[in-house]
Amino acid sequence: MADIQDLSKLEADIVAAIVAANDEATLDAVRVAALGKKGSVSDLMKSLGGMSAEERQTAGPALNGLKDRLTEALAARKSALTEAALEARLAHEKIDVTLPVRESAIEAGRIHPLSQVLDEVISIFADMGFAYEQGPDIESDHYNFTALNFPEAHPAREMHDTFYFEPRADGSRLLLRTHTSPVQVRTMEKGKPPFRFICPGRTYRSDSDQTHTPQFHQIEGLVIDETTHMGHLKWVLEEFLRAFFEVEGVELRMRPSFFPFTEPSMEVDVRCARLGNEIRIGEGDDWLEILGCGMVHPNVLKAAGLDPEKYQGFAFGMGLDRIAMLKYGIPDLRAFFESDLRWLRHYGFSALDVPSLAGGLSS
């Protein structure tokens, strides 16, 4: 048979096609054309059935040898193409090990100064045995004013200070809380003395300038039992400010003031030094007002269902935004709420900077 006798030329043509293949797709097409079900070599293998025994003894080994050699040639060419593709990829995707490593998300991300300061404050008061309480941002007039001993005609109730909602059917109005003190009343109503807790959160007042924003953050503390007095209050404030500002000690000055929910009431100043735009707490000959406090008014205890003849205690409150500005040298309160990534990268904290009294609050 002529086809069988011309195997050398067929093999040479197929091997030439294998060598000429420049990619794996072309090489696979050559394989199918030669060894596929309808390939040239496969057709010759099918013709063995029509040959005589003597012809099969000669043609069989010849065709099987051709098939084996072509299979080896295809495998060798595929290996060469794979290696060449890898070399090209390595040359194209080479890494310059002298380039700086890109920061991971956890390294690039920043904790907002307010979140950091809140964690610092909670850590300090938790160490002194204070619990953490929260309440709703939308309050009733009763919890925001009446239960805290605000008279009906008090200026804080006016529209120019308070954000009111539309009146309800019965004429009453809900409002955005102007302080976190309502949490104190709500907590006292649902529990029993003694109480020792802080209640940080968002508050709202109609005001906006460099040191005031319509929405800001406060933290208030309350201690109620049968024997608490102003000496305890002064010690708590001194220990908190010393730990928060991370100084050896602080000196406080208490001035008489007025708050409807405390009696007596005091504004608290802390000794400081003013060096240009810098304020250093715990040194110098100047004073800075930092918070308000006092002994809880008997009317507030009555409103919460407690007997003022048996129980007494103290309360204090300060702005979280304000103490954050003082500690970390932030000049404008409005920047806290502008979502400027450049500002956050400058003043923000690493996600792994978890405040602790043992390791240092801001270390």
Stockholm file with secondary structure:
# STOCKHOLM 1.0

chainA/1-363         MADIQDLSKLEADIVAAIVAANDEATLDAVRVAALGKKGSVSDLMKSLGGMSAEERQTAGPALNGLKDRLTEALAARKSALTEAALEARLAHEKIDVTLPVRESAIEAGRIHPLSQVLDEVISIFADMGFAYEQGPDIESDHYNFTALNFPEAHPAREMHDTFYFEPRADGSRLLLRTHTSPVQVRTMEKGKPPFRFICPGRTYRSDSDQTHTPQFHQIEGLVIDETTHMGHLKWVLEEFLRAFFEVEGVELRMRPSFFPFTEPSMEVDVRCARLGNEIRIGEGDDWLEILGCGMVHPNVLKAAGLDPEKYQGFAFGMGLDRIAMLKYGIPDLRAFFESDLRWLRHYGFSALDVPSLAGGLSS
#=GR chainA/1-363 SS CHHHHTHHHHHHHHHHHHHHCCSHHHHHHHHHHHHSTTSHHHHHHHGGGGSCHHHHHHHHHHHHHHHHHHHHHHHHHHHHHHHHHHHHHHHHSCCCTTSCCCCCHHHHCEECHHHHHHHHHHHHHHHTTCEECCCCSEEEHHHHTGGGTCCTTCGGGSTTTCCBCCCCTTSCCEEECSSSHHHHHHHHHHSCSCEEEEEEEEEECSCCBTTBCSEEEEEEEEEEESSCCHHHHHHHHHHHHHHHHTCSCCCEEEEEEEETTEEEEEEEEEEEEEETTEEEETCSSEEEEEEEEEEECHHHHHHTTCCTTTCEEEEEEEEHHHHHHHHHTCCCGGGGGSCCHHHHHHHCEETTCCCCTTTCTTC
#=GC SS_cons         CHHHHTHHHHHHHHHHHHHHCCSHHHHHHHHHHHHSTTSHHHHHHHGGGGSCHHHHHHHHHHHHHHHHHHHHHHHHHHHHHHHHHHHHHHHHSCCCTTSCCCCCHHHHCEECHHHHHHHHHHHHHHHTTCEECCCCSEEEHHHHTGGGTCCTTCGGGSTTTCCBCCCCTTSCCEEECSSSHHHHHHHHHHSCSCEEEEEEEEEECSCCBTTBCSEEEEEEEEEEESSCCHHHHHHHHHHHHHHHHTCSCCCEEEEEEEETTEEEEEEEEEEEEEETTEEEETCSSEEEEEEEEEEECHHHHHHTTCCTTTCEEEEEEEEHHHHHHHHHTCCCGGGGGSCCHHHHHHHCEETTCCCCTTTCTTC
//
